[in-house]
Amino acid sequence: MPWVRPYVRSDGTPVRGHSRWAAGARRETTIFAVVALAVVGFGNGNAPASGGASPRPQSTVHYPIKFDTVDTLKGAAASAAHGVVPDPVPVSRR
């Protein structure tokens, strides 16, 4: 967009500086915007490149769902805590 400098009209009216569209720029910008909206609006959607149906995710859940009891969890945690990580401070120094 070219910048029009301030000037005074022949009838004495002062005109401030302003920007102005170049010749044909408004029409070309409108055509570009319509084409861009058409591409976005009529895009390919979810169609796969192979042309077949879209693949669906497979379920990984196994029913029935069973939860461990509190006693089982406490016993497993107690047995797993011993010997998994070496103690940096020997028991005799505590």
C-alpha positions as semicolon CSV with decimal commas, in nm:
position;residue;x (nm);y (nm);z (nm)
1;M;0,000;0,000;0,000
2;P;0,154;0,328;-0,105
3;W;0,162;0,621;0,133
4;V;-0,003;0,944;0,016
5;R;0,168;1,250;0,164
6;P;-0,035;1,537;0,310
7;Y;-0,148;1,791;0,051
8;V;-0,392;2,077;-0,005
9;R;-0,674;2,044;-0,258
10;S;-0,742;2,309;-0,517
11;D;-1,038;2,436;-0,311
12;G;-0,806;2,490;-0,010
13;T;-0,906;2,177;0,189
14;P;-0,606;2,024;0,370
15;V;-0,576;1,645;0,341
16;R;-0,380;1,442;0,597
17;G;-0,132;1,175;0,493
18;H;-0,284;0,831;0,448
19;S;-0,225;0,491;0,293
20;R;-0,403;0,388;-0,022
21;W;-0,455;0,053;-0,197
22;A;-0,266;0,016;-0,522
23;A;-0,472;-0,019;-0,840
24;G;-0,625;-0,370;-0,855
25;A;-0,488;-0,474;-0,516
26;R;-0,826;-0,487;-0,341
27;R;-0,972;-0,720;-0,608
28;E;-0,670;-0,951;-0,605
29;T;-0,664;-0,965;-0,225
30;T;-1,034;-1,053;-0,221
31;I;-0,981;-1,334;-0,474
32;F;-0,689;-1,466;-0,269
33;A;-0,897;-1,460;0,052
34;V;-1,188;-1,645;-0,115
35;V;-0,955;-1,913;-0,251
36;A;-0,785;-1,953;0,089
37;L;-1,122;-1,990;0,265
38;A;-1,233;-2,246;0,004
39;V;-0,917;-2,451;0,062
40;V;-0,968;-2,444;0,438
41;G;-1,343;-2,510;0,415
42;F;-1,331;-2,784;0,153
43;G;-1,006;-2,942;0,270
44;N;-0,952;-3,316;0,255
45;G;-1,099;-3,368;0,605
46;N;-1,014;-3,707;0,759
47;A;-0,978;-3,899;0,434
48;P;-0,668;-4,124;0,436
49;A;-0,420;-4,113;0,150
50;S;-0,498;-4,474;0,051
51;G;-0,862;-4,396;-0,020
52;G;-0,997;-4,661;0,219
53;A;-1,179;-4,623;0,547
54;S;-1,005;-4,447;0,834
55;P;-0,844;-4,687;1,083
56;R;-0,996;-4,692;1,431
57;P;-0,798;-4,732;1,754
58;Q;-0,807;-5,076;1,914
59;S;-0,920;-5,119;2,274
60;T;-0,648;-5,233;2,518
61;V;-0,864;-5,285;2,827
62;H;-0,924;-5,634;2,970
63;Y;-1,248;-5,697;3,156
64;P;-1,328;-5,767;3,435
65;I;-1,097;-5,520;3,607
66;K;-0,960;-5,655;3,937
67;F;-0,797;-5,451;4,209
68;D;-0,548;-5,591;4,458
69;T;-0,652;-5,586;4,820
70;V;-0,481;-5,358;5,070
71;D;-0,313;-5,652;5,246
72;T;-0,164;-5,778;4,921
73;L;-0,029;-5,434;4,836
74;K;0,131;-5,388;5,179
75;G;0,295;-5,729;5,159
76;A;0,426;-5,668;4,808
77;A;0,561;-5,325;4,902
78;A;0,736;-5,461;5,210
79;S;0,901;-5,746;5,021
80;A;0,999;-5,526;4,729
81;A;1,161;-5,262;4,951
82;H;1,430;-5,495;5,084
83;G;1,736;-5,538;4,869
84;V;1,617;-5,333;4,572
85;V;1,834;-5,028;4,643
86;P;2,145;-5,058;4,859
87;D;2,136;-4,852;5,178
88;P;2,413;-4,585;5,162
89;V;2,448;-4,577;5,543
90;P;2,519;-4,912;5,709
91;V;2,272;-5,012;5,978
92;S;2,552;-5,025;6,236
93;R;2,623;-4,649;6,201
94;R;2,264;-4,535;6,259
